[in-house]
Amino acid sequence: MNEYTPPLTPPRTDSPSPPSTDLGSPPVECQTRSTRGRIRSVLMRAGTSRGLFFRLEDLPLDRAEWREVILGAMGSPDPYLRQLDGLGGGQSTSSKVAVVSRSTLPGVDVDYLFVQVPVDGDELDFGGNCGNMASGVGPFAVDEGLVNVKTGLRYETTVRIRNVNTNRIIHSTFLVEDGVPVEDGNMHLDGVSSPGSPIKLDFVDPSGSMTGKLLPTGTPLEQIQIGPVGAERAYSISCVDAANPFVFVLASELGLTGSETVGQLAAEVTSTLLEIRARVAVRMGLAKSYDQAVLVGGTPKIAIVGPPCDYVTSSGRNVVESEIDVWVRPFSMGRPHPSIQMTGAVCVGAASSIPGSMVNLIVRASQMAKAKTEREAVVIGHASGTMATQGDAEVTSQGEVVVRSGSVYRTARRLMEGTVLYLAKNGSSHFQGIETIDTSIGASIGATMSPDGSRSASPVNARRRKACQYCFKRKIKCDMLEPSCTNCLEHRKECIPSASGRPRPTHSRIDHLEEENQRLRSFLFRVSSLPPESSAQALERWARLGEVQVEKNVEVMDDGGLEAAITNDLLPGTAERSTPIRPAFTVHGLSLDRNSRYAAHGPTSALFDNLDERDFGSYEPSAGGTVSEKELGEQATSKCAEERHMEVINAVSGRLDFDGVSPDLAMHLLALHWNRQHFAFLISYRPLFTRDMACGGPYFSKLLLNAIFFSVAKFSARPEVYDDPLDQNTAGRRFLRRVKELLGEALDQSTIPTIQAMLLLSSSLFALGHQSAAWLYNGIAREMILDLGLNYDCLPRAGIEGGLKAEEIEIRRRIVWAAFIYDKIISLYQGRPVSFDEDRMHVPHRFLDRYEEQELWTPFAYASHLHYPGRPARAICTFTALCSLSVIMGRIITQIYADKALPDRPAELLRRLSASLDKWKEALPPDIAINPNLQDGAAPPPHVMSLHLVYYTVATLLHRPFVEWGHHRHADPGVVEMCWARCEEAARGATALLSWYRETFTLARAPYLISYTTFVAATIHVRIAAQRGSSSEAARSLGVCLEALEENAATNTGVRKMFSTISGLMGKLGVVLPSRSEPPGAASTDVMLSDGLDLSAIIRSFGGDLPNVDFSDLSAFTVPLGPTEPHQDNLYGFLGLS
């Protein structure tokens, strides 16, 4: 991963003086609505990009103030995507900024920082370099006098540039005449209307960008055998790593002539190139296995090369053979590139200078035919036109080829120079050139000006308003500007002054309200312990009559409440209960009809007499014995073992219904599902699914089968599961289409297979970025669960004919808890209140079938399957623990983040939830307890590691809001410090466990939840690294997190957003990463929070201000809880932020 370094401090020590007034004194510091800022800048077209060039000394000294200046100058954010209020061009190629300064490094002339400015966003991206903008840096430096050149002569000069984003050196060579860069010339750049003078960019020492070697396989030209056994075909290839690793394949061996369009290439050679790229990736050391290489489609890149020929570009221009030296068609992420990457051009230039490489042989033959020398530029013919490049290489005395640089050619032109005017909404003056607009000095701030410019108190200032109604309601700071404060202006709200002089309530009124509050709290506590029907009656009496009494003879629920799930016998790892099971007809919320069938409708429902289609089982409330859960568990486990044997027999005999899918592919996909996806939430129940798959029973459906195929196809390397083998996003689309064909009829009736299918679809579509569809399918599953009454535990009585069997009870428990868990996760991501409330759950998370607890698990669906010895799956105790943890997660979401105001005070809320979380961890069975700092022996299975990653996420979700001033505005430093220490502890544990997971299983196609945990940990590391520096453990851990997110970003939109958010936060806080990430836990000078961190700086990093409150007693300070204005790295509703 490239090192990220912020720009150097400008070479000056004195800050500019503030502007003077007509009286000769500095202007009075006052609140203003907006100010017009002035900053010197140059607008340039550089390559095929356009942007503003700033000198570092013209920007504010405080890097935090850059954001307002740059966004204002470019006209961002603009929801209309036009940037009409600035100099941006409304698209990414014309919304760029370069910051240039003299360099203090030896051998470097100027430092160049690239900034990508979003058109419709407000977070600047400092994450990488732009080769096009780099072409304008040299001419800009000469024009600005940052580099000395000779006058009176016309000659070539070279400016040595350090790109600060990547810490790489670029040499820019171009013509100057009489001390000014030459812009007019004969070089035509595709995409630019007028020709210009060439600018040569030499990327110094580009070799071994990812593999550490220029020739990763050790030879410039080799062959690879591709095809089925006995019918293999040899292809000539060259593997070169310069700026980016590339595999070059000869066009003629693919049957290409050079005249093919991009669309024809995609149709004719994509599958062959995909196979070559994946196999060569293993040779180059970029993938451990073929399967891993298929999943990671970004590296190495692959390109088809051939001799010069005539062809037509995508824009319709005719390119003749004599114009170019080599014909190149690169592919990116499995698709033909519309032109060629800048790094691809550099790699072609480097390869052209490596004796014996495929590109070198083609270019030498072409140049000899045209009487060109080897030192001349190589002209690449790509799909959109042509591009010049060159590689500078030499052979050492040991025979090793060394590429000193790779070169490309661009043009640039200075378009405008002068002063950019922008609006600064906060009214602060940070450098020369501020004009106040629409100031509001007197009445708006309650002060007057004396003739000498000083401020005096105003008599009307005694009880001036503190905030407008909008700011007061949201408990945010109001600048009290007139006619509208800044917050109302930005959120397009009417700014209404709050009422002043409100009378203070009397002591008797306060006493009465406190007494009423206590009475209502007691009433609500008792109501929460009642069965649903009784609680509804009590609330109705309160609404009609104002009564807050609860009948003493009402039975309090003993099996449906979930407090015990956290503090008593429902904790994972506790002994199984063998107490008699309650007779079924007493289950709360379910009714028996006249045929003794269970129904989710009460006797007042019109459907009560017509429930024959509901197969809940016929339970006679007759006398009989009771059945213990231990006996039921033995029955369920025995049945599972029997059905697992029958599954093999049915498969061999051809009885399994695969809905037209070939048995080989179907069994392959099912094996992937049972090995990898199944253990996440135990949504599918294998014994009943495979049993009814052979006989058409009620627990199998083609809808569920195709939902499984669709959800697991992304883990398969087989090309037949992809609509486009080069596009990972097309995995399983054929099965999704089949799902939609079957869905209409399936929605006519609530069934267990349909519920399972909806949950699988929701989870898979969410990972693909289809958030609305995921939310809707999850809602369908939840409503079907409620419709069937699965949220109530239907247990059989011994000796009752027709009752539910043990395995049928098991599948119901698993489904309802899987839905409960997933509801919390999707609510967290999308920032919505939980839909499956805790008070709707009346099913214990005790599971009967223990077969998968001791079953040997080996990761054949993972890239590491050849080296992993296998471990017991521990699936049941892991899922049980996840159920308990999801209850705590739901309470945190509901009581801290969701749009509710609860009576609990923050201190009590924190204590109670934190205690639940600690008890959960203490009660974990030893078989699944993990200490990430003691990685001895083989790693536990991924679902066990994922459980602990969820725990670290939940711990941060609980404690971080008590540090953020924008949410719980308490101010006890001790509590805040304790909460931050818990966050830091969670981040360290999560990162250590993430590294272990990555080393063992890789993060290719890792669950989205792991990426979210990585993001949450990174939000903590970045704030610590901001204070402890690049040599700290926090900085190394942050690097690990960024690498993990980057590994998943190629195929997941949400992960790309996480990566961008953390990168932006690094820029905001000035965080510098070390040159390479090291595993956390290495020797470090880090200390815990109480010995070295500035807590107030951490609080400010969340964007909040310190409120003026009493710090002495947290328990005495309460505020309404609820959603706040989102900041940069919001955890709740992350995907809902724009």
SULSULBEL-V11845 format. One line per field, one symbol per residue. phi: phi as a letter, one per 40 degrees, with the letter a starting at -180 (. if undefined). psi: psi as a letter, one per 40 degrees, with the letter a starting at -180 (. if undefined). burial: I if it has 9 or more other ideal C-beta (glycine too) atoms within 8 Angstrom, else O. A space follows every 10 residues. Layout:
# SULSULBEL-V11845
phi = ???
psi = ???
burial = ???
This chain:
# SULSULBEL-V11845
phi = .ccbbccccc cabccccccc cccgbdccca cbcabccbac abcbcbgbba acbbcdcccc ccdcccdccc ccccgbcbcc gbfccaccbg accbbbbbbb acccccgbcb bbbcbcbccb bbbcbbcacb ccccccccdc ccccgcbcbc bgbbacbbbc bbcccbgbcb bbbacbbfgb dcbcabccbd hbcbcaccbc bbccfccgcb cgbcbdcgac aabbcbhcdg bcbcbcabbb bagacbbbbc ccccgbbhcc ccccccccbd ccccccdccc dcdcgcacac ccccccccbc cbacbacdac abcccgccbc dccbbacbbc bbfgbcccaa cdcccccccc ccbcdgcdcc cccccccccb fccccccccc bbcbibacaa bbbabcccgc cbccabbbbb baaccabibc bacbccgcbb achbbcbfca ccccbgabbc dcgcbbcbcc cdbcccaccc ccccfbcbcf cbcacccccc cfbccbcccb gccccccccc cccccccccc cccccccccc cdcccccccc ccccbgcbbb dccccccbbc cbcccbbbcc ccgccccbcd ccdccbccgb bbcccgbcac bccccccccb bcccccgcbc cccicbbccc cccccccccc ccccccdccc cccgcccbfg cddccccccc cccccbcdcc bfccbddccc ccccbgcccb acccdcccdc cbcccccccc cbcbdcbdcc cgccccccdc cccdccccac bccccccccc ccccccccgc cccccccccc dcccccccgc cbccbcbcgc cgcccdcccc cccccccccc ccdccccccc gbdccbcccc cbbccbbccb dccbccbbcc cbccccbccg adcfcccccc ccccccccdc cccccbbcca bccccdcccc cccccccccd ccccddcbcb bccbccgccc ddccccdccc dcccccdccc ccccccbccc acdccccccc cccccccccc cccccccccc bgbcfcddcc cccccccccc dcccccbcgc cccccccccc cccccccccc bacccccdcc cccccccccg cbcccacbdc hcdaccbcdc bicccccccc ccgbbcccbc ccacccbbac cicbccbcbc ccgdcccc
psi = hihhhiiihi gidhiiiiii ideeiiihhi hidiihihhh ihhihhbeii ihhiideeii dhddeddddd dddefiihee fdfdeaeiee idefgiihhi iiieihehdi hhhhhhhide iehihedaih ddddeedddd dddeeehhii ieihihihhh hhhddefihh hhhiiihfeh hhdiaehhhh ehdiiihihh hhhhgeifdd eeidgdeeie hiihhhiihe fihhhhihhh ghdihihhih ddeefieeei iddddddded dddddddddd dddeeeidid dddddgedii iiihiiiiih ihideehhhi dedidhhhgi ihfeihidbi iddddddddd ddehheiddd ddddddddde fiieeiihhh hadebihhii hhiihideeh hhhdihiihi iihhdiiahh hihhdeeihe iifhhhhfig dcddefiihi deeihiiide edfiidiidd dddefihhef iiehiddddd efihhhiihi fhihiidddd dddddddddd dddddddeei iddddddddd ddddeehfih hdehhhheed ieddddebee iieiiiifii hhideehhei ihaeefiiie iieeieedeg fdehgeihhh fiiiiihidd dddddddddd dddddddddd ddefehhefe ihdddddddd dddddddded efdihddddd dedeefieei iddddddddd dedeeiehde ehdheehdee hedddddddd deddddedhh iddddddddd dddddddeeg dddddddddd dddddddefe ehhhhiiheh heihiddddd dddddddddd ddddddddde fiiidgidee hfhighidhe dedehhhige eieeeeehei ihdfdddddd dddddddddd ddddeddigi hieiiddddd dddddddddd ddehiddehh heegghaiii iddddddddd dddddddddd dedheechfi fhdddddddd dddddddddd dddddddddd eiehfiiddd dddddddddd dddddddeie eidddddddd dddddddedd ehdddddddd ddddddddef hhiidiiihi eihieiiide geihdddddd eeeiihigih edhdeehiih iaiihiadfh dhfdeei.
burial = IOIIOIIIOI OOOOOOOOIO IOOOOOIIOI IIIIIIIIII IIIIIIIOII IIIIIIOIII OOIOIIIIII IIIIIIIIOO IOIOOIIIOI OOIIIIIIII IOIOOOOIII IIIIIIIIII OOIIIIOIII IIIIIIIIII IIIIOIIOOO OOOOOOIOII IIIIIIIIII IIIIIIOOIO IIIOIOIOII OIOOIIIIII IIIIOIIOII IOIIIIIOOI IIOIOIOOOO OIOOIIIIII IIIIIIIIII IOOIOIOIOO OIOOIIOIII OIIIIIIIII IIIIOIIOII OIIIIIIOII IIIIIIIIIO IOIOOOOOIO OOIIIIIIII IOIIIIIOII IIIIIIIIII IIIIOOIIII IIIIIIIOOO OIOOOOIIII IIIIIIIIII IIIOOOOOOO IIIOIIIIII IIOIOOOOOI OIIIIOIOOO IOIIOIIOOI IIOIIOIOIO OOIOOOOIOO OOOIOOIIII IIOOOIOIOI IOOIIIIIIO OOOOIOOIOO OOOOOOOOOI OOIOOOIOII IIIIOIIOOI IIOIIOOIIO IIOOOOOOOI OOOIOOIOOI OIOIIIOOOI IIOOOOOOOO IOOIOOIIII IIIOOIIIII OOOOOOOIOO IOOIOIIIIO OOOOOOIIIO OIIOIIIOII IIIIOIIOOI IOOOOIIIOO IOIOIIIIII IIIOIIIIII IIIIIIIIII IIIIOOOOII IIIIIIIIII IIIIIIOOOO IIOOIIIIOO IIIOIIOIIO OIIOOIOOOO IIIIIIIIII IIIIIIIOOO IOIIIOIIII IIOIIIOIII IIIIIIIOOI OOIIIIIIII IIIIIIIIII IIIIIIIIII IIIIIIOIOO IIIOIIIIII IIIOIOIOIO IIIIIOOIOO IIIIIIIIII IIIIIIIIII IIIIIIIIOI OOOOOIIIII OIIIOIIOII OOIIIOOIOI OIOOOOOOII IIIIIIIIII IIIIIIIIII IIIIIIIIII IIOOIIIOII IIIIIIIIII IIIIIIIIOI IIIIOIOIII IIIIIIIIII IIIIIIIIOI OIIIIIIIII IIIIIIIIII OIOIIIIIII IIIIIIIIII IIIIOOIOII OOOOOIOOIO OOIOIOIIII IIOIOOOOOO OOOIOOIOIO IOOOOOIIII IIIIIOOO
